Amino acid sequence: KRLHNLYSGFTHYRNYRAGFPYLFTVSLFEKVVYNTYMSTKKLVINMLSSSEKVKGQGVSGAYRELMHLLRERGTIKLDIQEKLFVKADVTQYQTIDPIFFLTTFFKKRTGRRVGYVHFLPDTLEGSLQIPRFLDPLVSWYVITFYNRMDQLVVVNPSFIDDLVEYGISRDKITYLPNFVNRDQWHPLSTEEVQDVRKHYAISPDQFVVLGAGQVQRRKGIDDFAQLARECPDVTFVWAGGFSFGNMTDGHAEYKKLMEQPPKNLVFTGIVEAEEMLKLYNMADVFFLPSYSELFPMTILEAASCGTAIMLRDIDLYKVILEGMYLPVKNMYEMKTAIETLQNQPNQLVELTNKAREISNYYSPESLLEKWLAFYQEQADLAKS
């Protein structure tokens, strides 16, 4: 405000003293003051998301982490909003709701339109039971929404080529990985861990394998349950449930499994973040047997808690986590890996240290500057 008043005052002075020396001096000073004023103006970033309406799925977790980071450390440069039709420099679409789609046609209010890519049409297979005749319509809508964006953000670089295959220009795709707040996801004390195990009736020396995510075919629930049968002396825990209810792929089958699991397999259902922190710390190994993922928040959360990471050996992890986790391809490798980690503590310690590397590499501190630079770049493009 002071800079703006100074700007106005010198403009008035210039009109009063029209001599060339005065005009040149005031114009130069005016330009410096005005540029300084503009550089201190916050960018308005409007976030549109309905992810919080559905509990127990990673999209909401990623959104919470980003909002926490920007509001805690980015407000010096950013004015964060969460309202429809707010006039903004950048509008970021976290979910692809139809009402959000309509706002993309009001570019003077949305500013630069940024879409956050959490899935592609083919990745919905194995997650939701969508009637076959609706598949073309769903695919058309998803890609049309992405095409309405001026820029897309992907959390895994392996998705860039997939988007290009759908006809989206490579130049409009930016890679910005997920991250988690290490103040929220952190190791607990030995005493706290034992209290959690006591709550779940698990002995202090029992070997525990934790999985997490929606209970659906794509997550590899069948293999997780079979692994429990193959390793009867190990306790398996799956945190998660049916976030999308009856629409979940294989709902009836997995509902029966949750009601009648193997004796050493515990299904907790959907749990809040505070309870997930305890579960990550209670486990010796976090195992995610998914067949298809982007960049699961559960991996970052578990790693931040100092829990060893074991994952199904799929290509997308190699791009973002190479050398920092234990890959397994089939049931034989899964069982062998669990037995090795259970019986050779040094191997478990080594894998736990690798998990800490994941936490350090994908830290909020390293991502904040990237997001701020990204928003500034998008705002500048909107004005050009």
KEBA-646357 format. One record per residue (C-alpha): z, y, x; residue number from 0; residue in one letter. Coordinates in steps of 0.02 Angstrom, whole numbers, plus 50000, padded with zeros to 5 digits. Layout:
N
+-------+-------+-------+------+------+
:    zz :    yy :    xx : resi : resn :
+-------+-------+-------+------+------+
:     Z :     Y :     X :  NUM :    A :
...
+-------+-------+-------+------+------+
//
This chain:
384
+-------+-------+-------+------+------+
:    zz :    yy :    xx : resi : resn :
+-------+-------+-------+------+------+
: 50000 : 50000 : 50000 :    0 :    K :
: 50041 : 50121 : 50142 :    1 :    R :
: 49874 : 50082 : 50225 :    2 :    L :
: 49786 : 50112 : 50060 :    3 :    H :
: 49872 : 50282 : 50038 :    4 :    N :
: 49828 : 50328 : 50217 :    5 :    L :
: 49649 : 50280 : 50182 :    6 :    Y :
: 49645 : 50391 : 50026 :    7 :    S :
: 49727 : 50537 : 50117 :    8 :    G :
: 49601 : 50540 : 50258 :    9 :    F :
: 49458 : 50526 : 50135 :   10 :    T :
: 49521 : 50684 : 50050 :   11 :    H :
: 49540 : 50769 : 50221 :   12 :    Y :
: 49362 : 50724 : 50266 :   13 :    R :
: 49297 : 50808 : 50108 :   14 :    N :
: 49399 : 50964 : 50146 :   15 :    Y :
: 49343 : 50981 : 50328 :   16 :    R :
: 49159 : 50943 : 50334 :   17 :    A :
: 49129 : 50990 : 50517 :   18 :    G :
: 49041 : 50854 : 50618 :   19 :    F :
: 49182 : 50820 : 50744 :   20 :    P :
: 49306 : 50802 : 50603 :   21 :    Y :
: 49188 : 50694 : 50501 :   22 :    L :
: 49155 : 50577 : 50648 :   23 :    F :
: 49340 : 50561 : 50694 :   24 :    T :
: 49401 : 50534 : 50517 :   25 :    V :
: 49261 : 50410 : 50475 :   26 :    S :
: 49303 : 50307 : 50629 :   27 :    L :
: 49489 : 50309 : 50591 :   28 :    F :
: 49455 : 50273 : 50409 :   29 :    E :
: 49355 : 50119 : 50456 :   30 :    K :
: 49494 : 50052 : 50567 :   31 :    V :
: 49626 : 50081 : 50434 :   32 :    V :
: 49520 : 50005 : 50296 :   33 :    Y :
: 49479 : 49849 : 50399 :   34 :    N :
: 49664 : 49829 : 50438 :   35 :    T :
: 49704 : 49845 : 50254 :   36 :    Y :
: 49576 : 49714 : 50206 :   37 :    M :
: 49633 : 49593 : 50341 :   38 :    S :
: 49811 : 49595 : 50271 :   39 :    T :
: 49753 : 49557 : 50093 :   40 :    K :
: 49799 : 49381 : 50038 :   41 :    K :
: 49666 : 49258 : 49984 :   42 :    L :
: 49689 : 49199 : 49805 :   43 :    V :
: 49677 : 49008 : 49801 :   44 :    I :
: 49678 : 48933 : 49626 :   45 :    N :
: 49723 : 48748 : 49617 :   46 :    M :
: 49666 : 48647 : 49466 :   47 :    L :
: 49743 : 48475 : 49450 :   48 :    S :
: 49805 : 48357 : 49314 :   49 :    S :
: 49860 : 48224 : 49440 :   50 :    S :
: 50044 : 48249 : 49400 :   51 :    E :
: 50016 : 48184 : 49224 :   52 :    K :
: 49995 : 48007 : 49292 :   53 :    V :
: 50141 : 47937 : 49392 :   54 :    K :
: 50128 : 47810 : 49531 :   55 :    G :
: 49956 : 47853 : 49601 :   56 :    Q :
: 49907 : 47929 : 49768 :   57 :    G :
: 49809 : 48078 : 49704 :   58 :    V :
: 49967 : 48161 : 49640 :   59 :    S :
: 50056 : 48126 : 49805 :   60 :    G :
: 49918 : 48207 : 49907 :   61 :    A :
: 49919 : 48358 : 49791 :   62 :    Y :
: 50109 : 48380 : 49804 :   63 :    R :
: 50103 : 48372 : 49993 :   64 :    E :
: 49965 : 48502 : 50006 :   65 :    L :
: 50049 : 48620 : 49882 :   66 :    M :
: 50216 : 48602 : 49973 :   67 :    H :
: 50136 : 48643 : 50140 :   68 :    L :
: 50039 : 48794 : 50078 :   69 :    L :
: 50184 : 48868 : 49979 :   70 :    R :
: 50309 : 48840 : 50118 :   71 :    E :
: 50204 : 48898 : 50266 :   72 :    R :
: 50043 : 48975 : 50203 :   73 :    G :
: 50098 : 49113 : 50086 :   74 :    T :
: 50082 : 49247 : 50220 :   75 :    I :
: 49894 : 49228 : 50203 :   76 :    K :
: 49875 : 49144 : 50034 :   77 :    L :
: 49917 : 49183 : 49854 :   78 :    D :
: 49927 : 49011 : 49771 :   79 :    I :
: 49891 : 48999 : 49584 :   80 :    Q :
: 49881 : 48853 : 49462 :   81 :    E :
: 49798 : 48927 : 49308 :   82 :    K :
: 49633 : 48909 : 49217 :   83 :    L :
: 49509 : 49052 : 49236 :   84 :    F :
: 49611 : 49148 : 49364 :   85 :    V :
: 49501 : 49265 : 49466 :   86 :    K :
: 49510 : 49188 : 49639 :   87 :    A :
: 49429 : 49189 : 49809 :   88 :    D :
: 49429 : 48998 : 49808 :   89 :    V :
: 49457 : 48877 : 49664 :   90 :    T :
: 49503 : 48702 : 49720 :   91 :    Q :
: 49473 : 48557 : 49601 :   92 :    Y :
: 49593 : 48414 : 49637 :   93 :    Q :
: 49540 : 48314 : 49483 :   94 :    T :
: 49379 : 48308 : 49383 :   95 :    I :
: 49442 : 48349 : 49207 :   96 :    D :
: 49308 : 48405 : 49081 :   97 :    P :
: 49399 : 48570 : 49052 :   98 :    I :
: 49392 : 48602 : 49239 :   99 :    F :
: 49207 : 48561 : 49238 :  100 :    F :
: 49178 : 48703 : 49114 :  101 :    L :
: 49259 : 48829 : 49230 :  102 :    T :
: 49128 : 48793 : 49364 :  103 :    T :
: 49003 : 48896 : 49262 :  104 :    F :
: 49108 : 49055 : 49284 :  105 :    F :
: 49080 : 49082 : 49469 :  106 :    K :
: 49128 : 49266 : 49466 :  107 :    K :
: 49304 : 49210 : 49422 :  108 :    R :
: 49315 : 49048 : 49519 :  109 :    T :
: 49248 : 49116 : 49682 :  110 :    G :
: 49203 : 48977 : 49802 :  111 :    R :
: 49216 : 48808 : 49714 :  112 :    R :
: 49296 : 48672 : 49820 :  113 :    V :
: 49306 : 48491 : 49761 :  114 :    G :
: 49432 : 48366 : 49828 :  115 :    Y :
: 49349 : 48194 : 49834 :  116 :    V :
: 49470 : 48054 : 49793 :  117 :    H :
: 49344 : 47924 : 49735 :  118 :    F :
: 49163 : 47883 : 49704 :  119 :    L :
: 49090 : 47791 : 49553 :  120 :    P :
: 49086 : 47623 : 49643 :  121 :    D :
: 49267 : 47638 : 49701 :  122 :    T :
: 49326 : 47639 : 49520 :  123 :    L :
: 49276 : 47456 : 49510 :  124 :    E :
: 49431 : 47349 : 49525 :  125 :    G :
: 49542 : 47495 : 49472 :  126 :    S :
: 49499 : 47530 : 49290 :  127 :    L :
: 49425 : 47426 : 49152 :  128 :    Q :
: 49277 : 47534 : 49101 :  129 :    I :
: 49156 : 47461 : 48973 :  130 :    P :
: 48992 : 47413 : 49058 :  131 :    R :
: 48887 : 47524 : 48945 :  132 :    F :
: 48990 : 47675 : 49000 :  133 :    L :
: 48964 : 47645 : 49188 :  134 :    D :
: 48804 : 47751 : 49200 :  135 :    P :
: 48887 : 47895 : 49106 :  136 :    L :
: 49044 : 47891 : 49215 :  137 :    V :
: 48938 : 47885 : 49373 :  138 :    S :
: 48830 : 48031 : 49313 :  139 :    W :
: 48983 : 48137 : 49271 :  140 :    Y :
: 49072 : 48107 : 49437 :  141 :    V :
: 48919 : 48151 : 49542 :  142 :    I :
: 48872 : 48298 : 49430 :  143 :    T :
: 49048 : 48368 : 49451 :  144 :    F :
: 49035 : 48352 : 49640 :  145 :    Y :
: 48865 : 48435 : 49638 :  146 :    N :
: 48940 : 48584 : 49546 :  147 :    R :
: 49049 : 48617 : 49698 :  148 :    M :
: 49002 : 48737 : 49838 :  149 :    D :
: 49101 : 48630 : 49961 :  150 :    Q :
: 49180 : 48457 : 49956 :  151 :    L :
: 49333 : 48398 : 50052 :  152 :    V :
: 49351 : 48214 : 50098 :  153 :    V :
: 49508 : 48135 : 50170 :  154 :    V :
: 49412 : 47999 : 50262 :  155 :    N :
: 49254 : 48037 : 50364 :  156 :    P :
: 49180 : 47869 : 50314 :  157 :    S :
: 49151 : 47942 : 50141 :  158 :    F :
: 49032 : 48074 : 50205 :  159 :    I :
: 48887 : 47952 : 50220 :  160 :    D :
: 48925 : 47882 : 50047 :  161 :    D :
: 48915 : 48056 : 49971 :  162 :    L :
: 48752 : 48090 : 50062 :  163 :    V :
: 48680 : 47932 : 49985 :  164 :    E :
: 48718 : 48008 : 49815 :  165 :    Y :
: 48608 : 48156 : 49861 :  166 :    G :
: 48743 : 48278 : 49916 :  167 :    I :
: 48703 : 48383 : 50070 :  168 :    S :
: 48801 : 48336 : 50225 :  169 :    R :
: 48826 : 48522 : 50263 :  170 :    D :
: 48934 : 48547 : 50108 :  171 :    K :
: 49059 : 48410 : 50155 :  172 :    I :
: 49216 : 48444 : 50258 :  173 :    T :
: 49339 : 48316 : 50325 :  174 :    Y :
: 49523 : 48362 : 50308 :  175 :    L :
: 49641 : 48212 : 50316 :  176 :    P :
: 49798 : 48181 : 50215 :  177 :    N :
: 49972 : 48213 : 50285 :  178 :    F :
: 50152 : 48201 : 50228 :  179 :    V :
: 50307 : 48309 : 50238 :  180 :    N :
: 50417 : 48231 : 50372 :  181 :    R :
: 50571 : 48316 : 50301 :  182 :    D :
: 50548 : 48210 : 50145 :  183 :    Q :
: 50485 : 48050 : 50227 :  184 :    W :
: 50600 : 48005 : 50370 :  185 :    H :
: 50704 : 47861 : 50441 :  186 :    P :
: 50874 : 47826 : 50362 :  187 :    L :
: 51030 : 47772 : 50453 :  188 :    S :
: 51074 : 47587 : 50473 :  189 :    T :
: 51215 : 47608 : 50347 :  190 :    E :
: 51099 : 47685 : 50219 :  191 :    E :
: 50971 : 47547 : 50242 :  192 :    V :
: 51104 : 47413 : 50214 :  193 :    Q :
: 51158 : 47501 : 50054 :  194 :    D :
: 50979 : 47494 : 49990 :  195 :    V :
: 50965 : 47309 : 50032 :  196 :    R :
: 51130 : 47277 : 49944 :  197 :    K :
: 51063 : 47365 : 49790 :  198 :    H :
: 50913 : 47247 : 49786 :  199 :    Y :
: 51020 : 47095 : 49828 :  200 :    A :
: 50935 : 47071 : 49996 :  201 :    I :
: 51039 : 47014 : 50145 :  202 :    S :
: 51049 : 47123 : 50302 :  203 :    P :
: 50956 : 46997 : 50410 :  204 :    D :
: 50820 : 46953 : 50284 :  205 :    Q :
: 50641 : 46993 : 50338 :  206 :    F :
: 50561 : 47109 : 50210 :  207 :    V :
: 50378 : 47149 : 50180 :  208 :    V :
: 50340 : 47298 : 50067 :  209 :    L :
: 50180 : 47339 : 49975 :  210 :    G :
: 50150 : 47490 : 49864 :  211 :    A :
: 50023 : 47561 : 49744 :  212 :    G :
: 49957 : 47530 : 49571 :  213 :    Q :
: 49959 : 47349 : 49515 :  214 :    V :
: 49773 : 47317 : 49504 :  215 :    Q :
: 49641 : 47201 : 49575 :  216 :    R :
: 49575 : 47325 : 49704 :  217 :    R :
: 49747 : 47337 : 49786 :  218 :    K :
: 49744 : 47152 : 49834 :  219 :    G :
: 49892 : 47103 : 49725 :  220 :    I :
: 49830 : 46923 : 49716 :  221 :    D :
: 49839 : 46903 : 49904 :  222 :    D :
: 50009 : 46987 : 49911 :  223 :    F :
: 50077 : 46863 : 49784 :  224 :    A :
: 49995 : 46716 : 49872 :  225 :    Q :
: 50067 : 46772 : 50039 :  226 :    L :
: 50239 : 46770 : 49958 :  227 :    A :
: 50209 : 46589 : 49907 :  228 :    R :
: 50150 : 46546 : 50084 :  229 :    E :
: 50305 : 46626 : 50164 :  230 :    C :
: 50453 : 46572 : 50057 :  231 :    P :
: 50583 : 46627 : 50185 :  232 :    D :
: 50521 : 46808 : 50181 :  233 :    V :
: 50561 : 46933 : 50042 :  234 :    T :
: 50412 : 47028 : 49972 :  235 :    F :
: 50431 : 47187 : 49872 :  236 :    V :
: 50293 : 47281 : 49779 :  237 :    W :
: 50329 : 47458 : 49723 :  238 :    A :
: 50212 : 47516 : 49585 :  239 :    G :
: 50151 : 47474 : 49412 :  240 :    G :
: 50017 : 47510 : 49284 :  241 :    F :
: 49987 : 47697 : 49302 :  242 :    S :
: 49841 : 47688 : 49181 :  243 :    F :
: 49917 : 47560 : 49062 :  244 :    G :
: 49798 : 47441 : 48975 :  245 :    N :
: 49649 : 47522 : 49062 :  246 :    M :
: 49704 : 47444 : 49227 :  247 :    T :
: 49584 : 47310 : 49289 :  248 :    D :
: 49666 : 47140 : 49262 :  249 :    G :
: 49809 : 47214 : 49160 :  250 :    H :
: 49850 : 47057 : 49058 :  251 :    A :
: 49843 : 46944 : 49211 :  252 :    E :
: 49953 : 47056 : 49319 :  253 :    Y :
: 50075 : 47090 : 49178 :  254 :    K :
: 50108 : 46903 : 49173 :  255 :    K :
: 50127 : 46898 : 49363 :  256 :    L :
: 50255 : 47039 : 49358 :  257 :    M :
: 50352 : 46948 : 49223 :  258 :    E :
: 50347 : 46780 : 49315 :  259 :    Q :
: 50329 : 46816 : 49502 :  260 :    P :
: 50366 : 46695 : 49645 :  261 :    P :
: 50554 : 46686 : 49677 :  262 :    K :
: 50540 : 46789 : 49837 :  263 :    N :
: 50430 : 46926 : 49763 :  264 :    L :
: 50507 : 47079 : 49680 :  265 :    V :
: 50409 : 47203 : 49574 :  266 :    F :
: 50504 : 47367 : 49560 :  267 :    T :
: 50383 : 47453 : 49440 :  268 :    G :
: 50339 : 47637 : 49463 :  269 :    I :
: 50476 : 47725 : 49562 :  270 :    V :
: 50510 : 47906 : 49608 :  271 :    E :
: 50487 : 47975 : 49784 :  272 :    A :
: 50674 : 47968 : 49822 :  273 :    E :
: 50675 : 47781 : 49789 :  274 :    E :
: 50515 : 47753 : 49887 :  275 :    M :
: 50598 : 47831 : 50038 :  276 :    L :
: 50734 : 47699 : 50026 :  277 :    K :
: 50609 : 47557 : 50003 :  278 :    L :
: 50506 : 47607 : 50155 :  279 :    Y :
: 50663 : 47610 : 50261 :  280 :    N :
: 50725 : 47444 : 50192 :  281 :    M :
: 50565 : 47354 : 50243 :  282 :    A :
: 50525 : 47279 : 50412 :  283 :    D :
: 50337 : 47289 : 50380 :  284 :    V :
: 50230 : 47389 : 50260 :  285 :    F :
: 50077 : 47286 : 50209 :  286 :    F :
: 49934 : 47355 : 50106 :  287 :    L :
: 49805 : 47220 : 50064 :  288 :    P :
: 49684 : 47337 : 49973 :  289 :    S :
: 49499 : 47297 : 49973 :  290 :    Y :
: 49448 : 47479 : 49955 :  291 :    S :
: 49539 : 47642 : 49994 :  292 :    E :
: 49512 : 47819 : 50056 :  293 :    L :
: 49668 : 47870 : 50151 :  294 :    F :
: 49821 : 47801 : 50059 :  295 :    P :
: 49972 : 47915 : 50056 :  296 :    M :
: 50082 : 47759 : 50061 :  297 :    T :
: 50026 : 47722 : 50240 :  298 :    I :
: 50074 : 47896 : 50298 :  299 :    L :
: 50239 : 47891 : 50204 :  300 :    E :
: 50286 : 47722 : 50277 :  301 :    A :
: 50236 : 47774 : 50452 :  302 :    A :
: 50338 : 47934 : 50438 :  303 :    S :
: 50488 : 47826 : 50394 :  304 :    C :
: 50459 : 47724 : 50553 :  305 :    G :
: 50402 : 47564 : 50466 :  306 :    T :
: 50274 : 47450 : 50552 :  307 :    A :
: 50103 : 47451 : 50469 :  308 :    I :
: 49993 : 47300 : 50429 :  309 :    M :
: 49828 : 47324 : 50335 :  310 :    L :
: 49682 : 47223 : 50276 :  311 :    R :
: 49545 : 47235 : 50408 :  312 :    D :
: 49418 : 47351 : 50324 :  313 :    I :
: 49304 : 47476 : 50409 :  314 :    D :
: 49373 : 47636 : 50334 :  315 :    L :
: 49541 : 47616 : 50422 :  316 :    Y :
: 49457 : 47599 : 50591 :  317 :    K :
: 49394 : 47779 : 50581 :  318 :    V :
: 49564 : 47856 : 50547 :  319 :    I :
: 49695 : 47734 : 50613 :  320 :    L :
: 49614 : 47635 : 50754 :  321 :    E :
: 49744 : 47556 : 50868 :  322 :    G :
: 49894 : 47612 : 50766 :  323 :    M :
: 49911 : 47467 : 50644 :  324 :    Y :
: 49895 : 47277 : 50635 :  325 :    L :
: 49731 : 47224 : 50551 :  326 :    P :
: 49720 : 47056 : 50459 :  327 :    V :
: 49563 : 46983 : 50380 :  328 :    K :
: 49616 : 46834 : 50275 :  329 :    N :
: 49765 : 46734 : 50213 :  330 :    M :
: 49779 : 46635 : 50375 :  331 :    Y :
: 49790 : 46796 : 50480 :  332 :    E :
: 49909 : 46875 : 50355 :  333 :    M :
: 50029 : 46728 : 50362 :  334 :    K :
: 50017 : 46711 : 50551 :  335 :    T :
: 50050 : 46897 : 50576 :  336 :    A :
: 50204 : 46894 : 50464 :  337 :    I :
: 50275 : 46742 : 50553 :  338 :    E :
: 50243 : 46822 : 50723 :  339 :    T :
: 50327 : 46985 : 50676 :  340 :    L :
: 50472 : 46891 : 50598 :  341 :    Q :
: 50504 : 46781 : 50749 :  342 :    N :
: 50458 : 46898 : 50892 :  343 :    Q :
: 50559 : 47060 : 50879 :  344 :    P :
: 50468 : 47139 : 51027 :  345 :    N :
: 50304 : 47128 : 50931 :  346 :    Q :
: 50385 : 47215 : 50783 :  347 :    L :
: 50455 : 47353 : 50893 :  348 :    V :
: 50283 : 47382 : 50969 :  349 :    E :
: 50204 : 47397 : 50797 :  350 :    L :
: 50342 : 47514 : 50740 :  351 :    T :
: 50306 : 47629 : 50888 :  352 :    N :
: 50123 : 47633 : 50837 :  353 :    K :
: 50176 : 47688 : 50663 :  354 :    A :
: 50261 : 47839 : 50741 :  355 :    R :
: 50095 : 47882 : 50823 :  356 :    E :
: 50018 : 47890 : 50649 :  357 :    I :
: 50155 : 48007 : 50590 :  358 :    S :
: 50135 : 48122 : 50740 :  359 :    N :
: 49945 : 48127 : 50732 :  360 :    Y :
: 49935 : 48168 : 50546 :  361 :    Y :
: 50072 : 48298 : 50542 :  362 :    S :
: 50081 : 48450 : 50426 :  363 :    P :
: 50088 : 48564 : 50578 :  364 :    E :
: 49918 : 48507 : 50639 :  365 :    S :
: 49838 : 48521 : 50467 :  366 :    L :
: 49905 : 48691 : 50413 :  367 :    L :
: 49794 : 48793 : 50529 :  368 :    E :
: 49643 : 48688 : 50480 :  369 :    K :
: 49672 : 48722 : 50296 :  370 :    W :
: 49699 : 48909 : 50323 :  371 :    L :
: 49540 : 48921 : 50427 :  372 :    A :
: 49446 : 48821 : 50295 :  373 :    F :
: 49501 : 48937 : 50153 :  374 :    Y :
: 49455 : 49092 : 50254 :  375 :    Q :
: 49284 : 49021 : 50291 :  376 :    E :
: 49255 : 48979 : 50108 :  377 :    Q :
: 49312 : 49151 : 50050 :  378 :    A :
: 49194 : 49233 : 50175 :  379 :    D :
: 49049 : 49127 : 50114 :  380 :    L :
: 49088 : 49178 : 49934 :  381 :    A :
: 49067 : 49361 : 49982 :  382 :    K :
: 48907 : 49337 : 50082 :  383 :    S :
+-------+-------+-------+------+------+
//
